[in-house]
Amino acid sequence: MQAGFWKRAGAYMIDGIIVGVLTFLFLLLIGAAGMALDSAGIQKESFESIVGVLGVAVYLSIPWLYTSFFHSSRLQATPGKMAVSIIVVSEKGLDRISFWKATVRYLSSILSGLIFFFGYIMAGLTKHKQALHDLLADTYVVEKGSVSRVEREAV
């Protein structure tokens, strides 16, 4: 059985909090490193240049790696999805998706949000409750343990 819009929204909020905390910790680490380098006498401009390049790359990588790693893992779900008992599966049924497909799904989810979140709203409007990023990545979000072998063939 495909997961409904509200379960997915709840999972998204939980994951948003977790990613927010991880990002905040990263920023604290960068700030602490800046203070340490400043007290060591290293020029602030040099540090800002390095952090500007590496920091942005790492900052943008946190949600991508978090999402793609968990969706392609044996768990097939982020902690937010696990909390509401839903998983991400391939178009073939209960098969887990590859890291590459999870990355395509993640990047497509950015598009889902950019178009006034309509890509997410689609999960409440499509036959198989697929958001735009599910359609683009050929994935489904289903209730954990609710898909039988017969339903797998129908998905």
N, CA, C and O atoms as a GROMACS GRO file, in nm:
protein
  620
    1MET      N    1   0.083  -0.117   0.000
    1MET     CA    2   0.000   0.000   0.000
    1MET      C    3   0.089   0.125   0.000
    1MET      O    4   0.180   0.137   0.082
    2GLN      N    5   0.063   0.216  -0.091
    2GLN     CA    6   0.141   0.337  -0.102
    2GLN      C    7   0.118   0.427   0.019
    2GLN      O    8   0.008   0.434   0.074
    3ALA      N    9   0.224   0.495   0.059
    3ALA     CA   10   0.216   0.584   0.174
    3ALA      C   11   0.144   0.713   0.134
    3ALA      O   12   0.164   0.766   0.025
    4GLY      N   13   0.061   0.761   0.222
    4GLY     CA   14  -0.016   0.881   0.196
    4GLY      C   15   0.065   1.009   0.215
    4GLY      O   16   0.176   1.009   0.269
    5PHE      N   17   0.006   1.117   0.168
    5PHE     CA   18   0.069   1.248   0.171
    5PHE      C   19   0.109   1.290   0.313
    5PHE      O   20   0.220   1.339   0.332
    6TRP      N   21   0.022   1.271   0.412
    6TRP     CA   22   0.048   1.322   0.546
    6TRP      C   23   0.158   1.244   0.617
    6TRP      O   24   0.235   1.301   0.694
    7LYS      N   25   0.165   1.114   0.593
    7LYS     CA   26   0.276   1.037   0.650
    7LYS      C   27   0.408   1.084   0.591
    7LYS      O   28   0.508   1.100   0.662
    8ARG      N   29   0.406   1.107   0.462
    8ARG     CA   30   0.528   1.154   0.396
    8ARG      C   31   0.566   1.293   0.446
    8ARG      O   32   0.684   1.322   0.466
    9ALA      N   33   0.467   1.378   0.467
    9ALA     CA   34   0.493   1.514   0.517
    9ALA      C   35   0.552   1.506   0.658
    9ALA      O   36   0.645   1.580   0.691
   10GLY      N   37   0.499   1.419   0.742
   10GLY     CA   38   0.552   1.401   0.877
   10GLY      C   39   0.696   1.354   0.876
   10GLY      O   40   0.779   1.404   0.951
   11ALA      N   41   0.724   1.257   0.789
   11ALA     CA   42   0.861   1.207   0.776
   11ALA      C   43   0.955   1.318   0.729
   11ALA      O   44   1.068   1.329   0.777
   12TYR      N   45   0.907   1.399   0.636
   12TYR     CA   46   0.987   1.510   0.584
   12TYR      C   47   1.021   1.610   0.694
   12TYR      O   48   1.133   1.661   0.700
   13MET      N   49   0.924   1.637   0.782
   13MET     CA   50   0.949   1.731   0.892
   13MET      C   51   1.051   1.674   0.991
   13MET      O   52   1.140   1.746   1.037
   14ILE      N   53   1.038   1.547   1.024
   14ILE     CA   54   1.134   1.483   1.116
   14ILE      C   55   1.274   1.488   1.055
   14ILE      O   56   1.370   1.523   1.123
   15ASP      N   57   1.285   1.451   0.928
   15ASP     CA   58   1.416   1.454   0.861
   15ASP      C   59   1.471   1.596   0.852
   15ASP      O   60   1.592   1.617   0.863
   16GLY      N   61   1.382   1.693   0.833
   16GLY     CA   62   1.425   1.833   0.829
   16GLY      C   63   1.489   1.876   0.960
   16GLY      O   64   1.588   1.949   0.960
   17ILE      N   65   1.431   1.832   1.070
   17ILE     CA   66   1.488   1.864   1.202
   17ILE      C   67   1.625   1.798   1.217
   17ILE      O   68   1.720   1.861   1.264
   18ILE      N   69   1.635   1.672   1.179
   18ILE     CA   70   1.763   1.600   1.192
   18ILE      C   71   1.870   1.665   1.105
   18ILE      O   72   1.982   1.689   1.152
   19VAL      N   73   1.838   1.693   0.980
   19VAL     CA   74   1.934   1.757   0.890
   19VAL      C   75   1.969   1.897   0.942
   19VAL      O   76   2.084   1.940   0.932
   20GLY      N   77   1.872   1.967   0.997
   20GLY     CA   78   1.899   2.098   1.055
   20GLY      C   79   1.998   2.091   1.170
   20GLY      O   80   2.088   2.174   1.180
   21VAL      N   81   1.980   1.992   1.256
   21VAL     CA   82   2.073   1.974   1.369
   21VAL      C   83   2.212   1.939   1.317
   21VAL      O   84   2.312   1.994   1.365
   22LEU      N   85   2.220   1.848   1.220
   22LEU     CA   86   2.351   1.811   1.163
   22LEU      C   87   2.420   1.933   1.101
   22LEU      O   88   2.540   1.952   1.117
   23THR      N   89   2.343   2.013   1.030
   23THR     CA   90   2.398   2.133   0.967
   23THR      C   91   2.444   2.233   1.072
   23THR      O   92   2.550   2.293   1.058
   24PHE      N   93   2.365   2.250   1.177
   24PHE     CA   94   2.402   2.340   1.286
   24PHE      C   95   2.533   2.294   1.351
   24PHE      O   96   2.621   2.376   1.378
   25LEU      N   97   2.547   2.163   1.376
   25LEU     CA   98   2.670   2.111   1.434
   25LEU      C   99   2.789   2.136   1.342
   25LEU      O  100   2.898   2.169   1.388
   26PHE      N  101   2.768   2.120   1.212
   26PHE     CA  102   2.874   2.149   1.115
   26PHE      C  103   2.915   2.296   1.123
   26PHE      O  104   3.034   2.327   1.122
   27LEU      N  105   2.817   2.385   1.131
   27LEU     CA  106   2.848   2.527   1.140
   27LEU      C  107   2.919   2.561   1.270
   27LEU      O  108   3.008   2.647   1.271
   28LEU      N  109   2.882   2.496   1.379
   28LEU     CA  110   2.954   2.515   1.505
   28LEU      C  111   3.099   2.471   1.493
   28LEU      O  112   3.190   2.537   1.543
   29LEU      N  113   3.120   2.359   1.426
   29LEU     CA  114   3.256   2.308   1.405
   29LEU      C  115   3.339   2.406   1.324
   29LEU      O  116   3.455   2.431   1.355
   30ILE      N  117   3.279   2.462   1.220
   30ILE     CA  118   3.348   2.560   1.137
   30ILE      C  119   3.381   2.685   1.220
   30ILE      O  120   3.491   2.739   1.210
   31GLY      N  121   3.287   2.729   1.302
   31GLY     CA  122   3.311   2.845   1.388
   31GLY      C  123   3.422   2.819   1.487
   31GLY      O  124   3.506   2.907   1.510
   32ALA      N  125   3.424   2.700   1.547
   32ALA     CA  126   3.529   2.666   1.642
   32ALA      C  127   3.665   2.660   1.572
   32ALA      O  128   3.766   2.704   1.627
   33ALA      N  129   3.666   2.605   1.451
   33ALA     CA  130   3.791   2.599   1.375
   33ALA      C  131   3.840   2.741   1.343
   33ALA      O  132   3.959   2.769   1.348
   34GLY      N  133   3.747   2.829   1.309
   34GLY     CA  134   3.783   2.967   1.280
   34GLY      C  135   3.843   3.037   1.400
   34GLY      O  136   3.941   3.110   1.388
   35MET      N  137   3.784   3.013   1.518
   35MET     CA  138   3.837   3.074   1.640
   35MET      C  139   3.976   3.019   1.672
   35MET      O  140   4.065   3.093   1.714
   36ALA      N  141   3.995   2.888   1.651
   36ALA     CA  142   4.125   2.826   1.677
   36ALA      C  143   4.231   2.881   1.582
   36ALA      O  144   4.343   2.911   1.624
   37LEU      N  145   4.196   2.894   1.455
   37LEU     CA  146   4.292   2.946   1.358
   37LEU      C  147   4.321   3.093   1.384
   37LEU      O  148   4.434   3.139   1.365
   38ASP      N  149   4.220   3.167   1.427
   38ASP     CA  150   4.239   3.309   1.458
   38ASP      C  151   4.335   3.325   1.576
   38ASP      O  152   4.423   3.412   1.574
   39SER      N  153   4.319   3.242   1.678
   39SER     CA  154   4.407   3.251   1.794
   39SER      C  155   4.548   3.201   1.761
   39SER      O  156   4.644   3.236   1.829
   40ALA      N  157   4.560   3.120   1.657
   40ALA     CA  158   4.692   3.072   1.614
   40ALA      C  159   4.761   3.174   1.524
   40ALA      O  160   4.876   3.154   1.484
   41GLY      N  161   4.692   3.282   1.491
   41GLY     CA  162   4.753   3.387   1.411
   41GLY      C  163   4.740   3.370   1.261
   41GLY      O  164   4.805   3.442   1.185
   42ILE      N  165   4.659   3.277   1.216
   42ILE     CA  166   4.639   3.258   1.072
   42ILE      C  167   4.545   3.368   1.022
   42ILE      O  168   4.448   3.403   1.090
   43GLN      N  169   4.574   3.420   0.908
   43GLN     CA  170   4.495   3.530   0.854
   43GLN      C  171   4.350   3.488   0.831
   43GLN      O  172   4.321   3.382   0.778
   44LYS      N  173   4.263   3.576   0.874
   44LYS     CA  174   4.120   3.549   0.865
   44LYS      C  175   4.075   3.534   0.719
   44LYS      O  176   3.988   3.451   0.689
   45GLU      N  177   4.132   3.613   0.630
   45GLU     CA  178   4.093   3.607   0.489
   45GLU      C  179   4.123   3.470   0.428
   45GLU      O  180   4.044   3.418   0.350
   46SER      N  181   4.238   3.413   0.464
   46SER     CA  182   4.274   3.281   0.412
   46SER      C  183   4.176   3.176   0.459
   46SER      O  184   4.130   3.092   0.382
   47PHE      N  185   4.143   3.183   0.588
   47PHE     CA  186   4.048   3.087   0.644
   47PHE      C  187   3.912   3.101   0.579
   47PHE      O  188   3.848   3.002   0.545
   48GLU      N  189   3.866   3.224   0.560
   48GLU     CA  190   3.735   3.247   0.500
   48GLU      C  191   3.729   3.196   0.357
   48GLU      O  192   3.626   3.146   0.314
   49SER      N  193   3.838   3.207   0.284
   49SER     CA  194   3.842   3.155   0.147
   49SER      C  195   3.829   3.004   0.145
   49SER      O  196   3.754   2.947   0.066
   50ILE      N  197   3.904   2.940   0.234
   50ILE     CA  198   3.901   2.793   0.240
   50ILE      C  199   3.763   2.745   0.283
   50ILE      O  200   3.704   2.657   0.220
   51VAL      N  201   3.712   2.804   0.390
   51VAL     CA  202   3.580   2.765   0.440
   51VAL      C  203   3.472   2.798   0.340
   51VAL      O  204   3.374   2.724   0.327
   52GLY      N  205   3.487   2.907   0.270
   52GLY     CA  206   3.388   2.946   0.171
   52GLY      C  207   3.369   2.841   0.064
   52GLY      O  208   3.257   2.814   0.022
   53VAL      N  209   3.479   2.782   0.020
   53VAL     CA  210   3.471   2.680  -0.084
   53VAL      C  211   3.432   2.544  -0.026
   53VAL      O  212   3.334   2.482  -0.069
   54LEU      N  213   3.508   2.498   0.072
   54LEU     CA  214   3.481   2.367   0.130
   54LEU      C  215   3.353   2.366   0.212
   54LEU      O  216   3.279   2.268   0.210
   55GLY      N  217   3.329   2.474   0.284
   55GLY     CA  218   3.211   2.481   0.369
   55GLY      C  219   3.082   2.470   0.291
   55GLY      O  220   2.991   2.398   0.331
   56VAL      N  221   3.073   2.542   0.182
   56VAL     CA  222   2.951   2.537   0.102
   56VAL      C  223   2.931   2.397   0.044
   56VAL      O  224   2.819   2.346   0.041
   57ALA      N  225   3.039   2.336  -0.003
   57ALA     CA  226   3.029   2.201  -0.059
   57ALA      C  227   2.980   2.102   0.046
   57ALA      O  228   2.892   2.020   0.018
   58VAL      N  229   3.035   2.108   0.165
   58VAL     CA  230   2.993   2.017   0.271
   58VAL      C  231   2.852   2.050   0.316
   58VAL      O  232   2.771   1.960   0.338
   59TYR      N  233   2.822   2.178   0.330
   59TYR     CA  234   2.688   2.222   0.372
   59TYR      C  235   2.580   2.170   0.277
   59TYR      O  236   2.474   2.125   0.322
   60LEU      N  237   2.606   2.175   0.148
   60LEU     CA  238   2.509   2.125   0.049
   60LEU      C  239   2.506   1.973   0.044
   60LEU      O  240   2.405   1.914   0.006
   61SER      N  241   2.616   1.910   0.084
   61SER     CA  242   2.623   1.764   0.079
   61SER      C  243   2.550   1.695   0.193
   61SER      O  244   2.508   1.580   0.179
   62ILE      N  245   2.533   1.764   0.305
   62ILE     CA  246   2.470   1.700   0.422
   62ILE      C  247   2.332   1.644   0.389
   62ILE      O  248   2.310   1.525   0.410
   63PRO      N  249   2.238   1.724   0.338
   63PRO     CA  250   2.105   1.666   0.310
   63PRO      C  251   2.109   1.562   0.199
   63PRO      O  252   2.034   1.464   0.203
   64TRP      N  253   2.194   1.582   0.098
   64TRP     CA  254   2.204   1.485  -0.012
   64TRP      C  255   2.254   1.350   0.039
   64TRP      O  256   2.193   1.247   0.012
   65LEU      N  257   2.365   1.352   0.112
   65LEU     CA  258   2.422   1.226   0.161
   65LEU      C  259   2.329   1.158   0.262
   65LEU      O  260   2.312   1.037   0.260
   66TYR      N  261   2.271   1.237   0.350
   66TYR     CA  262   2.177   1.184   0.449
   66TYR      C  263   2.063   1.110   0.379
   66TYR      O  264   2.036   0.994   0.409
   67THR      N  265   1.999   1.177   0.286
   67THR     CA  266   1.884   1.120   0.217
   67THR      C  267   1.923   1.002   0.129
   67THR      O  268   1.862   0.895   0.138
   68SER      N  269   2.022   1.020   0.046
   68SER     CA  270   2.060   0.915  -0.049
   68SER      C  271   2.116   0.792   0.021
   68SER      O  272   2.090   0.679  -0.020
   69PHE      N  273   2.195   0.814   0.126
   69PHE     CA  274   2.250   0.700   0.199
   69PHE      C  275   2.138   0.617   0.261
   69PHE      O  276   2.134   0.495   0.244
   70PHE      N  277   2.047   0.682   0.333
   70PHE     CA  278   1.941   0.607   0.400
   70PHE      C  279   1.846   0.540   0.300
   70PHE      O  280   1.807   0.425   0.321
   71HIS      N  281   1.808   0.609   0.193
   71HIS     CA  282   1.715   0.550   0.097
   71HIS      C  283   1.775   0.431   0.024
   71HIS      O  284   1.703   0.339  -0.014
   72SER      N  285   1.906   0.432   0.002
   72SER     CA  286   1.969   0.320  -0.068
   72SER      C  287   2.021   0.212   0.027
   72SER      O  288   2.072   0.110  -0.018
   73SER      N  289   2.008   0.234   0.156
   73SER     CA  290   2.055   0.136   0.253
   73SER      C  291   1.956   0.020   0.265
   73SER      O  292   1.848   0.023   0.205
   74ARG      N  293   1.992  -0.079   0.341
   74ARG     CA  294   1.901  -0.192   0.362
   74ARG      C  295   1.776  -0.150   0.437
   74ARG      O  296   1.674  -0.219   0.432
   75LEU      N  297   1.781  -0.035   0.505
   75LEU     CA  298   1.665   0.018   0.576
   75LEU      C  299   1.561   0.075   0.481
   75LEU      O  300   1.441   0.073   0.511
   76GLN      N  301   1.606   0.126   0.366
   76GLN     CA  302   1.522   0.184   0.262
   76GLN      C  303   1.443   0.306   0.310
   76GLN      O  304   1.342   0.342   0.251
   77ALA      N  305   1.490   0.370   0.416
   77ALA     CA  306   1.417   0.483   0.471
   77ALA      C  307   1.509   0.570   0.556
   77ALA      O  308   1.603   0.521   0.619
   78THR      N  309   1.482   0.698   0.556
   78THR     CA  310   1.548   0.789   0.647
   78THR      C  311   1.489   0.768   0.787
   78THR      O  312   1.386   0.703   0.801
   79PRO      N  313   1.553   0.821   0.890
   79PRO     CA  314   1.493   0.810   1.023
   79PRO      C  315   1.351   0.865   1.030
   79PRO      O  316   1.267   0.811   1.102
   80GLY      N  317   1.323   0.972   0.957
   80GLY     CA  318   1.187   1.026   0.955
   80GLY      C  319   1.088   0.927   0.896
   80GLY      O  320   0.978   0.910   0.949
   81LYS      N  321   1.125   0.863   0.787
   81LYS     CA  322   1.038   0.762   0.725
   81LYS      C  323   1.023   0.641   0.816
   81LYS      O  324   0.916   0.582   0.826
   82MET      N  325   1.134   0.603   0.883
   82MET     CA  326   1.126   0.490   0.976
   82MET      C  327   1.028   0.521   1.089
   82MET      O  328   0.954   0.432   1.133
   83ALA      N  329   1.026   0.645   1.135
   83ALA     CA  330   0.938   0.684   1.245
   83ALA      C  331   0.791   0.668   1.210
   83ALA      O  332   0.708   0.642   1.297
   84VAL      N  333   0.758   0.683   1.083
   84VAL     CA  334   0.617   0.670   1.040
   84VAL      C  335   0.593   0.541   0.961
   84VAL      O  336   0.488   0.523   0.899
   85SER      N  337   0.692   0.451   0.964
   85SER     CA  338   0.682   0.317   0.903
   85SER      C  339   0.655   0.318   0.754
   85SER      O  340   0.565   0.249   0.706
   86ILE      N  341   0.733   0.398   0.680
   86ILE     CA  342   0.726   0.394   0.534
   86ILE      C  343   0.866   0.374   0.478
   86ILE      O  344   0.965   0.409   0.542
   87ILE      N  345   0.873   0.318   0.357
   87ILE     CA  346   1.002   0.293   0.292
   87ILE      C  347   0.996   0.336   0.146
   87ILE      O  348   0.888   0.353   0.088
   88VAL      N  349   1.114   0.354   0.088
   88VAL     CA  350   1.125   0.387  -0.054
   88VAL      C  351   1.164   0.260  -0.128
   88VAL      O  352   1.258   0.191  -0.090
   89VAL      N  353   1.089   0.230  -0.234
   89VAL     CA  354   1.115   0.108  -0.311
   89VAL      C  355   1.130   0.143  -0.459
   89VAL      O  356   1.089   0.250  -0.504
   90SER      N  357   1.187   0.050  -0.532
   90SER     CA  358   1.204   0.069  -0.676
   90SER      C  359   1.072   0.042  -0.748
   90SER      O  360   0.974  -0.002  -0.687
   91GLU      N  361   1.070   0.069  -0.875
   91GLU     CA  362   0.950   0.045  -0.954
   91GLU      C  363   0.919  -0.104  -0.963
   91GLU      O  364   0.808  -0.142  -1.003
   92LYS      N  365   1.014  -0.190  -0.927
   92LYS     CA  366   0.993  -0.334  -0.934
   92LYS      C  367   0.927  -0.389  -0.808
   92LYS      O  368   0.903  -0.509  -0.799
   93GLY      N  369   0.897  -0.305  -0.712
   93GLY     CA  370   0.832  -0.353  -0.590
   93GLY      C  371   0.913  -0.321  -0.467
   93GLY      O  372   0.947  -0.205  -0.443
   94LEU      N  373   0.945  -0.423  -0.389
   94LEU     CA  374   1.014  -0.400  -0.261
   94LEU      C  375   1.165  -0.387  -0.274
   94LEU      O  376   1.234  -0.369  -0.174
   95ASP      N  377   1.217  -0.396  -0.395
   95ASP     CA  378   1.362  -0.386  -0.412
   95ASP      C  379   1.412  -0.250  -0.365
   95ASP      O  380   1.348  -0.147  -0.388
   96ARG      N  381   1.528  -0.252  -0.299
   96ARG     CA  382   1.584  -0.124  -0.256
   96ARG      C  383   1.648  -0.056  -0.376
   96ARG      O  384   1.687  -0.120  -0.474
   97ILE      N  385   1.659   0.075  -0.365
   97ILE     CA  386   1.712   0.152  -0.476
   97ILE      C  387   1.862   0.171  -0.460
   97ILE      O  388   1.916   0.162  -0.349
   98SER      N  389   1.929   0.197  -0.570
   98SER     CA  390   2.073   0.221  -0.566
   98SER      C  391   2.102   0.362  -0.515
   98SER      O  392   2.013   0.447  -0.510
   99PHE      N  393   2.227   0.384  -0.476
   99PHE     CA  394   2.266   0.518  -0.432
   99PHE      C  395   2.246   0.619  -0.545
   99PHE      O  396   2.206   0.732  -0.521
  100TRP      N  397   2.276   0.577  -0.668
  100TRP     CA  398   2.257   0.665  -0.783
  100TRP      C  399   2.110   0.704  -0.799
  100TRP      O  400   2.078   0.822  -0.818
  101LYS      N  401   2.021   0.606  -0.791
  101LYS     CA  402   1.877   0.634  -0.805
  101LYS      C  403   1.830   0.721  -0.688
  101LYS      O  404   1.746   0.809  -0.705
  102ALA      N  405   1.884   0.696  -0.570
  102ALA     CA  406   1.850   0.779  -0.454
  102ALA      C  407   1.898   0.923  -0.475
  102ALA      O  408   1.831   1.017  -0.433
  103THR      N  409   2.013   0.939  -0.539
  103THR     CA  410   2.064   1.073  -0.570
  103THR      C  411   1.974   1.142  -0.672
  103THR      O  412   1.944   1.261  -0.656
  104VAL      N  413   1.932   1.071  -0.775
  104VAL     CA  414   1.840   1.128  -0.874
  104VAL      C  415   1.710   1.168  -0.804
  104VAL      O  416   1.655   1.275  -0.832
  105ARG      N  417   1.662   1.085  -0.715
  105ARG     CA  418   1.539   1.114  -0.642
  105ARG      C  419   1.558   1.239  -0.555
  105ARG      O  420   1.470   1.326  -0.550
  106TYR      N  421   1.672   1.248  -0.487
  106TYR     CA  422   1.698   1.365  -0.403
  106TYR      C  423   1.705   1.494  -0.487
  106TYR      O  424   1.642   1.594  -0.452
  107LEU      N  425   1.781   1.490  -0.596
  107LEU     CA  426   1.793   1.609  -0.680
  107LEU      C  427   1.658   1.647  -0.741
  107LEU      O  428   1.627   1.766  -0.756
  108SER      N  429   1.578   1.547  -0.775
  108SER     CA  430   1.444   1.574  -0.828
  108SER      C  431   1.354   1.634  -0.722
  108SER      O  432   1.262   1.710  -0.753
  109SER      N  433   1.379   1.599  -0.595
  109SER     CA  434   1.296   1.656  -0.488
  109SER      C  435   1.320   1.806  -0.474
  109SER      O  436   1.231   1.879  -0.430
  110ILE      N  437   1.438   1.851  -0.511
  110ILE     CA  438   1.464   1.996  -0.511
  110ILE      C  439   1.372   2.062  -0.613
  110ILE      O  440   1.313   2.167  -0.586
  111LEU      N  441   1.360   2.000  -0.730
  111LEU     CA  442   1.268   2.050  -0.832
  111LEU      C  443   1.124   2.050  -0.780
  111LEU      O  444   1.048   2.143  -0.804
  112SER      N  445   1.087   1.944  -0.708
  112SER     CA  446   0.952   1.936  -0.652
  112SER      C  447   0.922   2.056  -0.563
  112SER      O  448   0.809   2.105  -0.562
  113GLY      N  449   1.021   2.102  -0.490
  113GLY     CA  450   1.002   2.218  -0.404
  113GLY      C  451   1.009   2.350  -0.478
  113GLY      O  452   0.940   2.445  -0.441
  114LEU      N  453   1.090   2.356  -0.580
  114LEU     CA  454   1.108   2.481  -0.654
  114LEU      C  455   0.984   2.526  -0.728
  114LEU      O  456   0.964   2.646  -0.751
  115ILE      N  457   0.901   2.432  -0.766
  115ILE     CA  458   0.779   2.469  -0.838
  115ILE      C  459   0.663   2.483  -0.739
  115ILE      O  460   0.558   2.421  -0.753
  116PHE      N  461   0.687   2.569  -0.640
  116PHE     CA  462   0.587   2.602  -0.537
  116PHE      C  463   0.535   2.478  -0.465
  116PHE      O  464   0.417   2.471  -0.430
  117PHE      N  465   0.623   2.380  -0.445
  117PHE     CA  466   0.594   2.256  -0.374
  117PHE      C  467   0.488   2.171  -0.443
  117PHE      O  468   0.438   2.075  -0.384
  118PHE      N  469   0.453   2.205  -0.567
  118PHE     CA  470   0.354   2.125  -0.638
  118PHE      C  471   0.402   1.982  -0.659
  118PHE      O  472   0.322   1.888  -0.658
  119GLY      N  473   0.534   1.965  -0.678
  119GLY     CA  474   0.588   1.830  -0.695
  119GLY      C  475   0.559   1.741  -0.576
  119GLY      O  476   0.537   1.621  -0.592
  120TYR      N  477   0.558   1.799  -0.457
  120TYR     CA  478   0.523   1.723  -0.337
  120TYR      C  479   0.373   1.700  -0.328
  120TYR      O  480   0.328   1.592  -0.290
  121ILE      N  481   0.297   1.801  -0.362
  121ILE     CA  482   0.150   1.791  -0.356
  121ILE      C  483   0.100   1.681  -0.448
  121ILE      O  484  -0.004   1.621  -0.423
  122MET      N  485   0.175   1.655  -0.555
  122MET     CA  486   0.136   1.550  -0.649
  122MET      C  487   0.117   1.415  -0.580
  122MET      O  488   0.040   1.331  -0.628
  123ALA      N  489   0.186   1.393  -0.468
  123ALA     CA  490   0.173   1.265  -0.396
  123ALA      C  491   0.029   1.243  -0.350
  123ALA      O  492  -0.014   1.129  -0.333
  124GLY      N  493  -0.043   1.350  -0.329
  124GLY     CA  494  -0.183   1.337  -0.291
  124GLY      C  495  -0.278   1.330  -0.408
  124GLY      O  496  -0.398   1.309  -0.390
  125LEU      N  497  -0.226   1.347  -0.529
  125LEU     CA  498  -0.311   1.354  -0.647
  125LEU      C  499  -0.293   1.240  -0.747
  125LEU      O  500  -0.382   1.216  -0.829
  126THR      N  501  -0.180   1.170  -0.742
  126THR     CA  502  -0.152   1.067  -0.843
  126THR      C  503  -0.205   0.930  -0.797
  126THR      O  504  -0.224   0.907  -0.677
  127LYS      N  505  -0.227   0.843  -0.892
  127LYS     CA  506  -0.285   0.711  -0.867
  127LYS      C  507  -0.206   0.632  -0.763
  127LYS      O  508  -0.263   0.573  -0.671
  128HIS      N  509  -0.073   0.629  -0.778
  128HIS     CA  510   0.012   0.551  -0.688
  128HIS      C  511   0.075   0.638  -0.580
  128HIS      O  512   0.175   0.599  -0.520
  129LYS      N  513   0.018   0.755  -0.557
  129LYS     CA  514   0.065   0.850  -0.454
  129LYS      C  515   0.214   0.882  -0.472
  129LYS      O  516   0.291   0.884  -0.376
  130GLN      N  517   0.250   0.908  -0.596
  130GLN     CA  518   0.388   0.943  -0.628
  130GLN      C  519   0.403   1.094  -0.641
  130GLN      O  520   0.324   1.160  -0.708
  131ALA      N  521   0.505   1.147  -0.576
  131ALA     CA  522   0.541   1.286  -0.594
  131ALA      C  523   0.621   1.297  -0.725
  131ALA      O  524   0.657   1.196  -0.784
  132LEU      N  525   0.647   1.418  -0.768
  132LEU     CA  526   0.722   1.438  -0.892
  132LEU      C  527   0.856   1.366  -0.887
  132LEU      O  528   0.896   1.301  -0.984
  133HIS      N  529   0.927   1.376  -0.775
  133HIS     CA  530   1.058   1.312  -0.766
  133HIS      C  531   1.048   1.160  -0.768
  133HIS      O  532   1.142   1.093  -0.811
  134ASP      N  533   0.936   1.103  -0.724
  134ASP     CA  534   0.916   0.959  -0.737
  134ASP      C  535   0.895   0.921  -0.883
  134ASP      O  536   0.949   0.821  -0.930
  135LEU      N  537   0.817   1.001  -0.954
  135LEU     CA  538   0.795   0.974  -1.096
  135LEU      C  539   0.924   0.983  -1.176
  135LEU      O  540   0.951   0.899  -1.262
  136LEU      N  541   1.004   1.086  -1.147
  136LEU     CA  542   1.130   1.104  -1.221
  136LEU      C  543   1.233   0.997  -1.189
  136LEU      O  544   1.315   0.963  -1.275
  137ALA      N  545   1.231   0.944  -1.067
  137ALA     CA  546   1.329   0.842  -1.028
  137ALA      C  547   1.273   0.700  -1.034
  137ALA      O  548   1.343   0.605  -0.999
  138ASP      N  549   1.149   0.684  -1.079
  138ASP     CA  550   1.084   0.553  -1.084
  138ASP      C  551   1.086   0.484  -0.948
  138ASP      O  552   1.130   0.369  -0.935
  139THR      N  553   1.038   0.555  -0.845
  139THR     CA  554   1.031   0.499  -0.712
  139THR      C  555   0.890   0.515  -0.655
  139THR      O  556   0.808   0.590  -0.707
  140TYR      N  557   0.865   0.442  -0.547
  140TYR     CA  558   0.739   0.450  -0.474
  140TYR      C  559   0.773   0.460  -0.326
  140TYR      O  560   0.876   0.411  -0.281
  141VAL      N  561   0.686   0.524  -0.251
  141VAL     CA  562   0.698   0.526  -0.106
  141VAL      C  563   0.578   0.446  -0.055
  141VAL      O  564   0.463   0.482  -0.081
  142VAL      N  565   0.607   0.339   0.018
  142VAL     CA  566   0.501   0.247   0.060
  142VAL      C  567   0.507   0.225   0.211
  142VAL      O  568   0.609   0.251   0.276
  143GLU      N  569   0.397   0.177   0.264
  143GLU     CA  570   0.391   0.139   0.406
  143GLU      C  571   0.484   0.020   0.427
  143GLU      O  572   0.479  -0.077   0.350
  144LYS      N  573   0.566   0.025   0.528
  144LYS     CA  574   0.658  -0.085   0.555
  144LYS      C  575   0.580  -0.210   0.594
  144LYS      O  576   0.495  -0.206   0.682
  145GLY      N  577   0.612  -0.320   0.528
  145GLY     CA  578   0.549  -0.447   0.560
  145GLY      C  579   0.410  -0.467   0.503
  145GLY      O  580   0.348  -0.571   0.527
  146SER      N  581   0.359  -0.371   0.428
  146SER     CA  582   0.221  -0.384   0.379
  146SER      C  583   0.213  -0.432   0.236
  146SER      O  584   0.103  -0.459   0.187
  147VAL      N  585   0.324  -0.444   0.167
  147VAL     CA  586   0.319  -0.483   0.028
  147VAL      C  587   0.345  -0.632   0.015
  147VAL      O  588   0.452  -0.682   0.050
  148SER      N  589   0.247  -0.701  -0.036
  148SER     CA  590   0.261  -0.845  -0.058
  148SER      C  591   0.324  -0.869  -0.195
  148SER      O  592   0.339  -0.777  -0.274
  149ARG      N  593   0.360  -0.992  -0.221
  149ARG     CA  594   0.420  -1.026  -0.351
  149ARG      C  595   0.324  -0.996  -0.465
  149ARG      O  596   0.367  -0.953  -0.572
  150VAL      N  597   0.194  -1.017  -0.444
  150VAL     CA  598   0.094  -0.989  -0.548
  150VAL      C  599   0.088  -0.838  -0.575
  150VAL      O  600   0.086  -0.796  -0.691
  151GLU      N  601   0.087  -0.758  -0.470
  151GLU     CA  602   0.082  -0.613  -0.487
  151GLU      C  603   0.210  -0.562  -0.553
  151GLU      O  604   0.207  -0.464  -0.628
  152ARG      N  605   0.321  -0.630  -0.526
  152ARG     CA  606   0.448  -0.590  -0.584
  152ARG      C  607   0.441  -0.592  -0.736
  152ARG      O  608   0.494  -0.503  -0.802
  153GLU      N  609   0.376  -0.692  -0.789
  153GLU     CA  610   0.364  -0.703  -0.935
  153GLU      C  611   0.277  -0.592  -0.991
  153GLU      O  612   0.299  -0.547  -1.103
  154ALA      N  613   0.178  -0.547  -0.913
  154ALA     CA  614   0.086  -0.443  -0.959
  154ALA      C  615   0.149  -0.304  -0.953
  154ALA      O  616   0.109  -0.214  -1.027
  155VAL      N  617   0.247  -0.286  -0.864
  155VAL     CA  618   0.311  -0.154  -0.852
  155VAL      C  619   0.388  -0.129  -0.977
  155VAL      O  620   0.451  -0.024  -0.990
   0.00000   0.00000   0.00000
